[in-house]
Amino acid sequence: MNHESFKRRHELPLAGLRSLITECVRKTGDKSEDCQQTYLLNCLNQLEHVFIGTEESDLIPHAIFREPIACVEDAQRLFRYLNDHGLLFHPEDDPADCLHGKISEDEARELRHRMREAWDQEWSEYDDPCGFCLTLTERGL
């Protein structure tokens, strides 16, 4: 699901709910009902806040795991992403074992492919992916 589709799917129903709740709050005049409806409006505000803060990347977790590595820069970008998200693991290890509970089995499978592709790149000054990962943890990059 892309971000535009997500926005369309939540904006109209939330607007309809807001209108319905607001209309009911104005018409009842009964204090207990008004309190319940006001509570619903507050809940709706919180829900809208969650949806409004949703970005494309939230809808497709770790989409970078699906991007093939064609050069060392692609691999470096992936390792930086892993480091930034607290997912960096030793490139020779199985991501399913190292990141158990943090990523899905599908994501682990994609990462296995990416690690094989990363090892196929020319790492020159770093020697291999492990050498590059060490620089990330040493410098906090």
C-alpha angles and dihedrals in degrees: 000000000000125000096255091052090048092051093049092049095055105032100064098045091045092049090050092050092048091051093048094047093045091050091051093048090056096047107045106064088190109125097215092049091045090053091051092048092047088051089052091051090052090050090048090051090054091048091050090050090056093049095045090053092052114112131193090258090057090060095053108038114209095355087166088073088071096052111101117235109238099164141014091264090060090052092047090051090053093049091048089051091050090049093047091051097045092250102110112134136168105286092225093056128084109263090214089062097041097043100034109160093012099076135026125252089252090054090048090052091051091048091052088057091047092050091053089050091047091055089053092062127094106252097180106173094027095045092214143353090281091060091052092048090053090058090053094053094041097049098028090234 
